[in-house]
Amino acid sequence: FLPRGAGERKTLLVAAATTASVLVFFESPNRLAAVLKELASELQDPEVAVCRELTKLHEEVVRGRASELAGRFAGTRGECTVVVRIGPKANDDLAEVRAYMSEMQRAGARRAGAAAEAARRFTVGREAAYAMWDES
């Protein structure tokens, strides 16, 4: 479960999104709409899946952007699990990726392996990391 306070919740979500490519958490049905709105504003409206009543008779999985689903789940009931897909990072972190790729090239690493590891480590597209090899 995420913290109850909005400030703590936002801080935790933003911090977790810097290192993860997927977030999974349980949420109270009473706070679900508010959390989806916070995801939309703090994490650039990511793709989410809201899973209600998993393994039960009225199981429901709804996918979409956080902003789209916030209205739908206002006043919902039941146990809720939220899965958030964190997209690639913005270009402001690419300098770190370029430095990593340059370091791997000097160390004699293979281009494809270095790009795959950079994509995993920095949450950027593998193709973008692969292209940075030539910039070194």
Salt bridges, closest charged atoms under 4 A:
GLU27 OE2 - ARG31 NE 2.93
GLU38 OE1 - ARG9 NE 2.72
GLU47 OE2 - ARG65 NH2 3.89
GLU47 OE2 - ARG85 NH1 3.66
GLU53 OE1 - LYS56 NZ 3.80
GLU60 OE1 - ARG52 NH1 2.96
GLU60 OE2 - ARG72 NH2 2.69
GLU79 OE2 - LYS56 NZ 3.13
GLU117 OE2 - ARG120 NH2 2.50
GLU117 OE2 - ARG121 NH2 3.83
ASP134 OD2 - ARG111 NH2 2.90
GLU135 OE1 - ARG98 NE 2.70
